[in-house]
Amino acid sequence: MSSSSAAAFGSADSTAARRNTKRPKYSKFTQQELPACKPILTPRAVISVFLLVSVVFVPVGVASLLASRKVVEIIHRYDAECIPQSNSSDKVAYIQNPSADKTCNITLNVHKHMKSPIHVYYQLDNFYQNHRRYVKSRNDEQLRDSEKWDSTSGCKPEDMANGKPIVPCGLIAWSLFNDTYIFSRNNKNLTVNKKGISWKSDRDHKFGKDVFPKNFQNGSIIGGARLNDSIPFAVSNNYQCMYEIYGSPLFFYEQLSQQEDLIVWMRTAALPTFRKLYGKIEVDLNEGDTISVILKNNYNTYSFSGKKKLVLSTTGWLGGKNDFLGIAYLTVGGLCFFLAMAFTIIYFVKPRQLGDPSYLSWNRNPGGH
């Protein structure tokens, strides 16, 4: 056999052996030999980082806390006072009686100037919108697409009524909040703007512009507010109007994408105490003003010992009144400053050489004990 043949056979054997081996192809990446930064946490570096965090966090915390304190809120609980004295022993029977007068008058006193827009919220306590079965009780396809109006999977027990599909179906829509508020100041009504109170992404993508309520709240038990379930026989592209022969609008029908109270309600809350935006008052309220409120106490929170509150609030650059963010920043910044000072004292009072091997455990106890 010639030398060239032997070399060829040797090369083939080595190639075959390389194919059969499980050893990866050598590279600096696979062997973790790439250049890397391995910082050493020296006392000066640690102290500097803690000081930097405290210098940044403390001013942010102070600014956040001041912004929250500038927000003016009026909170009024009304679920107890809006029950007549004669029905105080059985509140559930009163609230479930459709013939009972649920009108209630309350007064709000403005203790500080409130700059518009003033957000009107209703607050519910002990209402678990985050319950798994409650959150899942909806059908998003039905809400988006008019052709899927009969799609009610996941909506039980509020999926059908009188043998027909419910639109919108599910427990979330069925339990829609239905208390109403009318505000006045000095015997002049204060208009509450209810447009734009929901998320634009919800209106545009989660609720269809061609989806209308059908067969809603027609079951044996009424859960909350009703929706307009009339269906127009002729629908224009922009205004969803029914027209007479002469072309004038006879009725106006709101699609689900326009019923913003429903959209706000169906964005479920994560905690059992939550607020939902009811509308906006777009005039200033002055210090000392007295706001008269005529409300309809329709919503049943008495069955589960819930509470109802009416909230008027201004907003700041951080949103509504919430001290938590400012307190959290101040706490972290203060803790970092304390640690920086403690490490500085230790560093100067009892310094030690960096990388001193005498501090290793096996050097402290040479005998292994």
Summary of the structure (lengths in Angstrom):
residues: 369
radius of gyration: 33.7
end to end distance: 68.2
largest distance: 117.1
contacts: 967
relative contact order: 0.21
helix: 34%
strand: 19%
